[in-house]
């Protein structure tokens, strides 16, 4: 697995009494990485070097 962008313990905390499958954090991490990469593309396309909430 690549770098982690999420905190597994926080996922379990939010899930409460639900079990969290082993692959859930991996898939979530991939989605978060994708969101970050898309935000980077938007910021660059707008001539900025700062990521902003509106890039999401």
C-alpha positions as CSV (number, residue, x, y, z in Angstrom):
1,X,0.0,0.0,0.0
2,X,1.1,3.5,-0.7
3,X,1.2,6.4,1.7
4,X,-1.7,6.7,4.2
5,X,-3.9,9.8,4.0
6,X,-6.4,8.5,6.5
7,X,-6.3,7.4,10.1
8,X,-7.7,3.9,10.5
9,X,-8.5,4.4,14.2
10,X,-10.7,7.4,13.3
11,X,-12.6,5.3,10.8
12,X,-13.4,2.8,13.6
13,X,-14.3,5.6,15.9
14,X,-16.8,7.1,13.4
15,X,-18.2,3.6,12.5
16,X,-19.2,3.2,16.1
17,X,-20.6,-0.3,16.7
18,X,-20.2,-1.4,13.1
19,X,-17.3,-3.6,12.1
20,X,-14.8,-2.2,9.5
21,X,-13.7,-4.6,6.9
22,X,-9.9,-4.8,6.3
23,X,-10.2,-3.4,2.7
24,X,-12.3,-0.4,3.6
25,X,-9.4,1.8,4.7
26,X,-7.4,0.9,1.6
27,X,-10.3,1.9,-0.7
28,X,-11.0,5.0,1.3
29,X,-7.3,6.0,1.2
30,X,-7.3,5.6,-2.6
31,X,-10.4,7.8,-2.9
32,X,-8.8,10.5,-0.7
33,X,-5.6,10.4,-2.8
34,X,-7.7,10.7,-6.0
35,X,-9.6,13.8,-4.5
36,X,-6.3,15.4,-3.6
37,X,-4.8,14.8,-7.1
38,X,-7.9,16.2,-8.7
39,X,-7.8,19.3,-6.4
40,X,-4.1,19.8,-7.4
41,X,-5.1,19.7,-11.1
42,X,-7.8,22.3,-10.5
43,X,-5.6,24.6,-8.6
44,X,-2.9,24.4,-11.3
45,X,-5.5,24.9,-14.0
46,X,-6.5,28.2,-12.3
47,X,-2.9,29.4,-12.0
48,X,-2.7,28.9,-8.2
49,X,-0.1,27.2,-6.0
50,X,-2.5,26.9,-3.1
51,X,-5.1,24.2,-2.6
52,X,-8.4,25.6,-1.5
53,X,-11.7,24.0,-0.4
54,X,-13.2,25.1,-3.7
55,X,-10.8,22.7,-5.5
56,X,-12.7,19.8,-4.0
